């Protein structure tokens, strides 16, 4: 199982490194530079508003599908057509809820128009994710890897033409959103064809009885995702509505959040791979489960510590490479968000294991508390501190959440803690702090920071080359 994990991980990371950084920094950041912080801040707020309740279209079906198909592959063709039809009804509820909420928050006119397109885009994204959940459940990781970057590849082509080739078309937020729509639509069509090739053409039918049964089984997943979405995406909406200069502050927050989101995508690669693997190991091999947990945690959390230290120390330099405006104002919130990256990665590993085990009651209870903490701190700090206050709220919320999940997993699954692993992380932290104190920001020193940090990961054996080599060479 670890061999499949490492080989699939390498493929996914390679494809994502080739495509997504250019989409995020070459396209998305360039658009923000063109339209300005205020206009992009409004878009970013509307985008996150469209995220808040997109789980209504999913109700946990994707995670439910991945977990159950991994354990019972024979059910795939039976469920696909019925669940697809059910989603059309769920989309209507989602669109209604989101547009009503947008109007309640004071959006109108052009803002509601943009929000409406983003709502449709979210529907396409959810359908693509649904097809990908089948690829993951069937362990078709190569197919899943291709589909995972296709929409971004198309976005690079479409937006790249407007930004860098055409002299007759001016980029605007509205045009950007419409280009996204067509990229998602084409990706959905391709992913459907690939799924049909794998399992055959499904029969599209609708059954209230079946839909209700799936709803009963999957609603805990839906509730969990909704709650997690609220405390990770509500920040930008609150900045835009609570601060006196809300759109501008949201734009500052977006400049820092973009880098965090880019790195977090690679963390999500781990989670997407680990969910079906944890699910299968929980059923068949508990010893293999502990080993996979340890390897994936050390690799992801150790790597996140290195990435965070580089971004925090060299924040001003890195932001200047990407943006043209409001750099210094974005640095404080960006540094806080990159501190947050470490507990977010820890939470990815442990929450994925808890989800795979089906013990969602704990995660939902924890998420309710996290939302309350996040909203309270945001409401207290945002009116005065804007983007920086939201960064503080995010760091506190994610840090507490990750700590509680770690304690729960080791107690619930009876996993013995290792003093040696604590020492490994402690040594890594000391080395990274030392680098942070002595390093200045130039391309050479950033490279040296990364190289020495990687050496520290190898020295502490948080990245164990022998384990990786054995898993690639074993038969």
C-alpha positions as CSV (number, residue, x, y, z in Angstrom):
1,X,0.0,0.0,0.0
2,X,2.9,2.4,0.8
3,X,4.4,1.7,-2.6
4,X,1.2,2.8,-4.3
5,X,1.0,5.8,-2.1
6,X,4.5,7.0,-3.0
7,X,4.2,6.3,-6.7
8,X,0.8,8.0,-6.9
9,X,2.1,10.9,-4.8
10,X,5.0,11.5,-7.1
11,X,2.8,11.6,-10.2
12,X,0.3,13.9,-8.6
13,X,2.9,16.3,-7.3
14,X,4.7,16.3,-10.7
15,X,1.6,17.2,-12.6
16,X,0.5,19.8,-10.1
17,X,4.0,21.4,-10.0
18,X,3.9,21.7,-13.8
19,X,0.4,23.3,-14.0
20,X,-1.0,24.8,-10.9
21,X,1.8,27.2,-9.8
22,X,1.6,28.8,-13.2
23,X,-2.2,29.0,-13.0
24,X,-2.0,30.6,-9.6
25,X,0.9,33.0,-10.0
26,X,1.1,33.5,-13.7
27,X,-2.6,33.9,-14.3
28,X,-4.5,34.5,-11.1
29,X,-1.9,36.9,-9.6
30,X,-1.5,38.7,-12.9
31,X,-5.3,39.3,-13.1
32,X,-5.2,40.8,-9.6
33,X,-2.3,43.1,-10.7
34,X,-4.3,44.2,-13.7
35,X,-7.7,44.9,-12.0
36,X,-6.4,46.1,-8.6
37,X,-6.8,45.0,-5.0
38,X,-10.3,46.5,-4.5
39,X,-11.9,44.8,-7.6
40,X,-10.1,41.5,-6.9
41,X,-11.0,41.8,-3.2
42,X,-14.7,41.9,-4.2
43,X,-14.3,38.9,-6.4
44,X,-12.4,37.0,-3.7
45,X,-15.2,37.7,-1.2
46,X,-17.9,36.6,-3.7
47,X,-15.8,33.5,-4.5
48,X,-15.6,32.5,-0.9
49,X,-19.3,33.2,-0.4
50,X,-20.0,30.7,-3.2
51,X,-17.8,28.2,-1.4
52,X,-19.6,28.4,2.0
53,X,-22.7,26.3,1.1
54,X,-21.5,24.3,-1.9
55,X,-21.6,21.3,0.3
56,X,-25.4,21.4,-0.2
57,X,-24.7,20.1,-3.7
58,X,-22.6,17.3,-2.3
59,X,-24.0,16.5,1.2
60,X,-20.8,14.4,1.7
61,X,-21.4,12.2,-1.3
62,X,-17.9,12.5,-2.6
63,X,-16.2,11.4,0.6
64,X,-18.9,8.7,1.1
65,X,-18.3,7.5,-2.5
66,X,-14.5,7.4,-2.2
67,X,-14.6,5.5,1.1
68,X,-17.2,3.0,0.1
69,X,-16.0,2.2,-3.4
70,X,-12.5,1.7,-2.0
71,X,-14.0,-1.0,0.3
72,X,-16.7,-2.3,-2.1
73,X,-15.7,-1.6,-5.7
74,X,-18.6,-3.6,-7.1
75,X,-21.1,-0.8,-6.2
76,X,-19.7,1.8,-8.5
77,X,-22.0,1.4,-11.5
78,X,-25.0,0.9,-9.3
79,X,-24.7,4.3,-7.6
80,X,-23.3,6.6,-10.3
81,X,-26.4,7.4,-12.4
82,X,-28.8,7.7,-9.4
83,X,-26.5,10.0,-7.5
84,X,-25.9,12.2,-10.5
85,X,-29.6,12.8,-11.0
86,X,-30.0,13.6,-7.3
87,X,-27.4,16.3,-7.6
88,X,-29.5,18.4,-9.9
89,X,-32.1,18.9,-7.2
90,X,-29.3,19.7,-4.7
91,X,-27.9,22.3,-7.0
92,X,-31.3,24.2,-7.0
93,X,-31.2,24.3,-3.2
94,X,-27.6,25.5,-3.1
95,X,-28.2,28.3,-5.6
96,X,-31.2,29.5,-3.8
97,X,-29.4,29.6,-0.4
98,X,-26.3,31.3,-1.7
99,X,-28.1,34.0,-3.7
100,X,-30.5,34.8,-0.8
101,X,-27.5,35.0,1.5
102,X,-25.7,37.3,-0.9
103,X,-28.8,39.6,-1.1
104,X,-29.0,39.6,2.7
105,X,-25.4,40.6,3.1
106,X,-26.1,43.7,0.9
107,X,-24.8,42.5,-2.5
108,X,-26.9,43.7,-5.5
109,X,-26.7,44.4,-9.3
110,X,-23.4,43.4,-10.8
111,X,-22.3,41.7,-7.6
112,X,-25.3,39.3,-7.7
113,X,-24.6,38.7,-11.4
114,X,-21.0,37.7,-10.7
115,X,-22.1,35.6,-7.8
116,X,-24.7,33.8,-10.0
117,X,-21.9,32.7,-12.5
118,X,-19.7,31.6,-9.5
119,X,-22.6,29.5,-8.3
120,X,-22.8,27.7,-11.6
121,X,-19.1,27.2,-11.6
122,X,-19.3,25.6,-8.2
123,X,-21.8,23.1,-9.5
124,X,-19.4,22.1,-12.3
125,X,-16.6,21.8,-9.8
126,X,-18.7,19.6,-7.5
127,X,-19.6,17.3,-10.4
128,X,-15.9,17.0,-11.5
129,X,-15.0,16.2,-7.9
130,X,-17.8,13.5,-7.9
131,X,-16.3,11.8,-10.9
132,X,-12.8,12.1,-9.4
133,X,-14.1,10.4,-6.2
134,X,-14.8,7.3,-8.3
135,X,-11.3,7.3,-9.7
136,X,-9.9,7.6,-6.2
137,X,-12.2,4.8,-4.8
138,X,-11.2,2.5,-7.7
139,X,-7.5,3.4,-7.1
140,X,-7.2,4.9,-10.6
141,X,-4.8,7.4,-9.3
142,X,-3.2,8.2,-12.7
143,X,-6.5,9.1,-14.2
144,X,-7.4,11.2,-11.2
145,X,-4.1,13.0,-11.5
146,X,-4.8,14.0,-15.1
147,X,-8.3,15.2,-14.3
148,X,-7.0,17.1,-11.3
149,X,-5.0,19.6,-13.4
150,X,-7.0,19.7,-16.6
151,X,-9.2,22.7,-15.6
152,X,-6.1,24.7,-14.6
153,X,-4.3,23.8,-17.8
154,X,-7.3,25.0,-19.8
155,X,-7.4,28.2,-17.7
156,X,-3.8,28.9,-18.4
157,X,-4.5,28.7,-22.2
158,X,-7.7,30.8,-22.1
159,X,-6.6,33.5,-19.7
160,X,-3.0,33.4,-21.0
161,X,-4.3,34.3,-24.5
162,X,-6.3,37.3,-23.1
163,X,-3.5,38.5,-20.8
164,X,-0.4,38.0,-22.9
165,X,-1.4,37.5,-26.6
166,X,-4.5,39.5,-27.4
167,X,-4.4,43.3,-27.6
168,X,-8.1,43.7,-28.3
169,X,-9.5,42.1,-25.2
170,X,-9.2,43.7,-21.8
171,X,-9.2,41.3,-18.8
172,X,-11.9,41.9,-16.3
173,X,-13.3,40.0,-13.3
174,X,-16.4,39.2,-15.3
175,X,-14.4,37.8,-18.2
176,X,-12.2,35.8,-15.8
177,X,-15.2,34.1,-14.3
178,X,-16.7,33.2,-17.7
179,X,-13.4,31.7,-18.8
180,X,-13.4,29.6,-15.6
181,X,-16.9,28.4,-16.6
182,X,-15.9,27.0,-20.0
183,X,-12.7,25.4,-18.5
184,X,-14.8,23.6,-15.9
185,X,-17.4,22.6,-18.5
186,X,-14.8,21.0,-20.8
187,X,-13.1,19.2,-17.8
188,X,-16.4,17.8,-16.7
189,X,-17.0,16.4,-20.2
190,X,-13.6,14.8,-20.3
191,X,-13.8,13.3,-16.8
192,X,-17.2,11.8,-17.7
193,X,-15.8,10.1,-20.8
194,X,-12.9,8.7,-18.8
195,X,-15.2,7.3,-16.1
196,X,-17.5,5.7,-18.8
197,X,-14.4,4.1,-20.2
198,X,-13.5,2.6,-16.8
199,X,-17.0,1.4,-15.7
200,X,-19.2,1.6,-18.7
201,X,-22.1,3.9,-19.5
202,X,-24.3,4.3,-16.4
203,X,-28.1,4.5,-16.5
204,X,-29.4,7.8,-15.3
205,X,-32.4,7.4,-13.1
206,X,-33.9,9.1,-10.1
207,X,-35.3,7.5,-7.0
208,X,-36.6,9.3,-3.9
209,X,-36.1,6.2,-1.8
210,X,-32.5,5.7,-2.9
211,X,-31.7,9.5,-2.5
212,X,-33.1,9.5,1.0
213,X,-31.1,6.4,1.9
214,X,-27.9,8.0,0.6
215,X,-28.7,11.2,2.4
216,X,-29.0,9.4,5.7
217,X,-25.7,7.7,5.2
218,X,-23.8,10.7,3.9
219,X,-25.1,13.7,5.9
220,X,-22.4,13.4,8.6
221,X,-19.8,14.0,5.8
222,X,-21.8,16.9,4.5
223,X,-22.1,18.5,7.9
224,X,-18.4,18.1,8.5
225,X,-17.4,19.7,5.2
226,X,-19.9,22.5,5.7
227,X,-18.6,23.3,9.2
228,X,-15.0,23.2,8.0
229,X,-15.8,25.4,5.0
230,X,-17.3,28.0,7.3
231,X,-14.3,28.4,9.5
232,X,-11.8,28.3,6.7
233,X,-13.6,30.5,4.1
234,X,-15.7,32.9,6.1
235,X,-12.7,35.2,6.9
236,X,-12.7,37.0,3.6
237,X,-16.5,37.6,3.6
238,X,-16.3,39.0,7.1
239,X,-13.4,41.3,6.2
240,X,-15.3,42.6,3.2
241,X,-18.4,43.4,5.2
242,X,-17.0,44.4,8.6
243,X,-14.0,46.6,7.8
244,X,-14.5,50.2,6.8
245,X,-12.3,49.6,3.7
246,X,-13.4,46.0,3.3
247,X,-12.7,45.4,-0.4
248,X,-9.2,46.7,-0.2
249,X,-8.4,44.7,3.0
250,X,-9.9,41.6,1.4
251,X,-7.5,42.2,-1.5
252,X,-4.6,42.3,0.9
253,X,-5.7,39.1,2.5
254,X,-6.1,37.5,-0.9
255,X,-2.5,38.2,-1.8
256,X,-1.3,36.3,1.1
257,X,-3.9,33.6,1.0
258,X,-3.1,32.8,-2.6
259,X,0.3,31.4,-1.6
260,X,-1.2,29.5,1.3
261,X,-3.8,28.0,-1.0
262,X,-1.2,27.0,-3.5
263,X,0.8,25.1,-1.0
264,X,-2.3,23.7,0.6
265,X,-3.2,22.1,-2.7
266,X,-0.2,19.8,-2.4
267,X,-1.4,18.9,1.1
268,X,-4.7,18.0,-0.3
269,X,-3.0,15.6,-2.7
270,X,-2.0,13.7,0.4
271,X,-5.5,13.7,1.8
272,X,-7.1,12.6,-1.5
273,X,-4.6,9.7,-1.7
274,X,-4.8,8.7,1.9
275,X,-8.7,8.6,2.3
276,X,-9.2,5.4,0.2
277,X,-5.9,3.9,1.5
278,X,-6.8,4.5,5.1
279,X,-10.3,3.2,4.4
280,X,-8.9,-0.1,3.0
281,X,-6.3,-0.5,5.7
282,X,-8.8,0.0,8.5
283,X,-10.6,-3.0,7.1
284,X,-7.6,-5.2,6.4
285,X,-4.3,-4.2,8.0
286,X,-4.1,-2.1,11.1
287,X,-0.3,-2.5,11.3
288,X,0.0,-1.0,7.9
289,X,-2.3,1.8,8.9
290,X,0.1,3.0,11.7
291,X,3.1,2.9,9.4
292,X,1.3,4.8,6.6
293,X,0.1,7.4,9.1
294,X,3.6,7.9,10.4
295,X,5.3,8.2,7.0
296,X,2.7,10.6,5.5
297,X,2.6,12.7,8.7
298,X,6.3,13.1,8.9
299,X,6.7,13.9,5.3
300,X,3.8,16.5,5.1
301,X,4.2,18.2,8.5
302,X,8.0,18.3,8.2
303,X,7.8,19.7,4.7
304,X,5.2,22.3,5.8
305,X,7.6,23.5,8.5
306,X,10.3,24.1,5.9
307,X,7.9,25.9,3.5
308,X,6.4,28.0,6.2
309,X,9.9,29.1,7.5
310,X,11.0,30.2,4.0
311,X,7.8,32.1,3.3
312,X,7.8,33.9,6.7
313,X,11.4,34.9,6.6
314,X,11.4,36.0,3.0
315,X,7.8,37.2,2.8
316,X,8.5,40.7,1.4
317,X,10.9,39.4,-1.2
318,X,8.5,36.6,-2.3
319,X,5.4,38.9,-2.5
320,X,7.4,41.4,-4.7
321,X,8.1,38.6,-7.2
322,X,4.3,38.1,-7.7
323,X,2.6,41.4,-7.1
324,X,3.1,45.1,-8.1
325,X,0.9,46.8,-5.5
326,X,0.4,46.9,-1.7
327,X,3.2,44.5,-1.0
328,X,4.3,45.8,2.5
329,X,0.6,46.0,3.6
330,X,0.1,42.3,2.7
331,X,3.2,41.0,4.5
332,X,1.9,40.8,8.1
333,X,-1.3,38.8,7.2
334,X,0.7,36.6,4.8
335,X,3.2,35.7,7.5
336,X,0.4,34.7,9.9
337,X,-1.3,32.6,7.2
338,X,2.0,30.8,6.5
339,X,2.4,30.0,10.2
340,X,-1.1,28.5,9.9
341,X,0.1,26.1,7.1
342,X,1.8,23.8,9.6
343,X,-1.3,23.0,11.7
344,X,-3.4,22.8,8.6
345,X,-1.2,20.0,7.2
346,X,-1.3,18.2,10.5
347,X,-5.1,18.4,10.5
348,X,-5.2,17.1,7.0
349,X,-3.5,13.8,7.9
350,X,-5.4,13.2,11.2
351,X,-8.9,14.4,10.0
352,X,-8.5,12.1,6.9
353,X,-7.9,9.1,9.1
354,X,-10.9,10.0,11.4
355,X,-13.1,10.4,8.3
356,X,-11.9,7.1,6.8
357,X,-12.9,5.4,10.1
358,X,-16.4,6.9,9.9
359,X,-16.1,8.5,13.3
360,X,-17.5,11.9,12.2
361,X,-19.4,12.9,15.3
362,X,-16.1,14.0,17.0
363,X,-15.0,16.0,13.9
364,X,-18.4,17.7,13.6
365,X,-18.4,18.7,17.3
366,X,-14.9,20.0,17.0
367,X,-15.8,22.0,13.9
368,X,-18.7,23.7,15.7
369,X,-16.4,24.9,18.4
370,X,-13.8,26.0,15.8
371,X,-16.4,28.1,14.0
372,X,-17.5,29.7,17.2
373,X,-13.9,30.6,18.1
374,X,-13.1,31.8,14.5
375,X,-16.1,34.0,14.2
376,X,-15.7,35.5,17.6
377,X,-12.0,36.4,17.1
378,X,-12.8,37.7,13.6
379,X,-15.6,39.9,14.8
380,X,-13.4,41.3,17.5
381,X,-10.3,42.0,15.4
382,X,-11.4,42.6,11.8
383,X,-13.1,46.0,12.4
384,X,-9.8,47.4,13.7
385,X,-7.0,45.2,12.2
386,X,-8.6,44.1,8.9
387,X,-6.6,41.4,7.1
388,X,-4.1,41.0,9.9
389,X,-6.9,40.4,12.4
390,X,-8.3,37.6,10.2
391,X,-4.8,36.1,10.0
392,X,-4.7,36.0,13.8
393,X,-8.1,34.3,13.9
394,X,-7.1,31.7,11.3
395,X,-3.8,30.8,13.1
396,X,-5.5,30.4,16.5
397,X,-8.4,28.3,15.1
398,X,-6.3,26.0,13.0
399,X,-3.7,25.5,15.7
400,X,-6.2,24.5,18.3
401,X,-8.1,22.2,15.9
402,X,-4.9,20.4,14.8
403,X,-3.8,19.8,18.4
404,X,-7.2,18.4,19.5
405,X,-7.3,16.0,16.4
406,X,-3.8,14.8,17.1
407,X,-4.6,13.9,20.8
408,X,-7.9,12.3,19.7
409,X,-6.3,10.0,17.0
410,X,-3.6,8.7,19.2
411,X,-6.0,8.0,22.0
412,X,-8.9,6.5,19.9
413,X,-6.7,4.3,17.7
414,X,-4.4,3.4,20.6
415,X,-1.3,4.6,18.7
416,X,1.7,4.9,21.0
417,X,3.5,8.2,20.9
418,X,7.2,8.3,20.0
419,X,9.7,10.4,22.0
420,X,12.1,10.0,19.1
421,X,9.7,11.6,16.6
422,X,9.2,14.5,19.0
423,X,12.9,15.0,19.2
424,X,13.1,14.8,15.3
425,X,10.5,17.6,15.0
426,X,12.2,19.6,17.8
427,X,15.6,19.4,16.0
428,X,14.1,20.5,12.7
429,X,12.4,23.4,14.4
430,X,15.7,24.6,16.0
431,X,17.5,24.4,12.7
432,X,14.8,26.3,10.9
433,X,14.7,29.0,13.6
434,X,18.4,29.3,13.3
435,X,18.1,29.8,9.5
436,X,15.4,32.4,10.1
437,X,17.6,34.5,12.3
438,X,20.7,34.5,10.0
439,X,19.2,34.5,6.5
440,X,18.7,37.6,4.4
441,X,16.4,37.7,1.4
442,X,18.1,37.1,-2.0
443,X,17.5,34.4,-4.5
444,X,20.8,32.7,-3.4
445,X,19.9,32.8,0.3
446,X,16.4,31.5,-0.3
447,X,17.9,28.6,-2.3
448,X,20.3,28.0,0.6
449,X,17.5,28.1,3.1
450,X,15.6,25.5,1.2
451,X,18.7,23.3,0.7
452,X,19.7,23.4,4.3
453,X,16.1,22.8,5.4
454,X,15.9,19.8,3.1
455,X,19.1,18.5,4.6
456,X,17.6,18.9,8.1
457,X,14.6,16.8,7.0
458,X,16.9,14.1,5.8
459,X,19.2,14.4,8.8
460,X,16.3,14.0,11.3
461,X,14.9,11.2,9.1
462,X,11.5,12.9,8.9
463,X,12.1,12.2,5.2
464,X,13.6,8.7,5.2
465,X,15.1,7.8,1.9
466,X,15.4,4.2,2.8
467,X,11.7,3.9,3.4
468,X,11.0,5.7,0.1
469,X,13.5,3.5,-1.8
470,X,12.1,0.3,-0.4
471,X,8.6,1.2,-1.3
472,X,9.5,2.0,-4.9
473,X,11.6,-1.1,-5.4
474,X,9.6,-3.8,-3.5
475,X,7.6,-6.2,-5.7
